Amino acid sequence: MLLDTVYETGRKKAFLYGIMLIIMTAFSNILILVILFYGGHLVIDEEMTIGDLTSYVLYAITLTIGFASIAGIVNQTTSALGIC
């Protein structure tokens, strides 16, 4: 039936979107951890100030939030195109 096809397509889409969110969240958290680890070593070696490290971490967080927003917009756009 057509309803079964629509259900399966929606289920697959939701599953893949969930996988994408998990990967993006893990990647952004690992990125911030690496920045803090390496930046911490630079602060200890006095090659960077704690203020510079804080600014860089905030920039990285802002960037990852932007990528997450783009992913959400792409998801909504594909859903809207599927309705047509």
Backbone hydrogen bonds, N-H to C=O, Kabsch-Sander energy under -0.5 kcal/mol:
donor,donor_aa,acceptor,acceptor_aa,energy
5,T,1,M,-1.5
6,V,2,L,-2.3
7,Y,3,L,-2.3
8,E,4,D,-2.5
9,T,5,T,-2.3
10,G,6,V,-2.3
11,R,7,Y,-2.4
12,K,8,E,-2.4
13,K,9,T,-2.3
14,A,10,G,-2.4
15,F,11,R,-2.2
16,L,12,K,-2.7
17,Y,13,K,-2.4
18,G,14,A,-2.1
19,I,15,F,-2.2
20,M,16,L,-2.4
21,L,17,Y,-2.3
22,I,18,G,-2.2
23,I,19,I,-2.4
24,M,20,M,-2.7
25,T,21,L,-2.6
26,A,22,I,-2.5
27,F,23,I,-2.7
28,S,24,M,-2.4
29,N,25,T,-2.3
30,I,26,A,-2.6
31,L,27,F,-2.5
32,I,28,S,-2.1
33,L,29,N,-2.2
34,V,30,I,-2.5
35,I,31,L,-2.3
36,L,32,I,-2.6
37,F,33,L,-2.6
38,Y,34,V,-2.8
39,G,35,I,-2.8
40,G,36,L,-2.3
41,H,37,F,-1.7
42,L,38,Y,-2.0
43,V,39,G,-2.4
44,I,40,G,-2.5
45,D,41,H,-2.3
46,E,43,V,-1.2
47,E,42,L,-2.9
48,M,42,L,-1.1
53,L,49,T,-2.0
54,T,50,I,-2.3
55,S,51,G,-2.4
56,Y,52,D,-2.4
57,V,53,L,-2.4
58,L,54,T,-2.4
59,Y,55,S,-2.3
60,A,56,Y,-2.2
61,I,57,V,-2.4
62,T,58,L,-2.3
63,L,59,Y,-2.3
64,T,60,A,-2.3
65,I,61,I,-2.2
66,G,62,T,-1.8
67,F,63,L,-2.0
68,A,64,T,-2.1
69,S,65,I,-2.1
70,I,66,G,-2.1
71,A,67,F,-2.2
72,G,68,A,-2.0
73,I,69,S,-2.2
74,V,70,I,-2.5
75,N,71,A,-2.1
76,Q,72,G,-2.3
77,T,73,I,-2.5
78,T,74,V,-2.5
79,S,75,N,-1.8
80,A,76,Q,-2.3
81,L,77,T,-2.6
82,G,78,T,-1.6
83,I,79,S,-1.0
84,C,80,A,-1.0
